[in-house]
């Protein structure tokens, strides 16, 4: 992840506001955003599954203690 096209750029090619007009930067930014969105979607799904598992285990422990 991360944008590397402008990392080594120096002046005449790089200037203030370059990110808004540089076609290389715009393309890499779109790719990076898509990758981050896919990663975040996967994290949300696995986080929800992990949360459900945690609740089930907590309920199991709670009911196990009552049976004694």
Secondary structure as UniProt FT lines:
FT   TURN            5..6
FT   TURN            11..13
FT   TURN            16..17
FT   HELIX           18..21
FT   HELIX           23..66
//
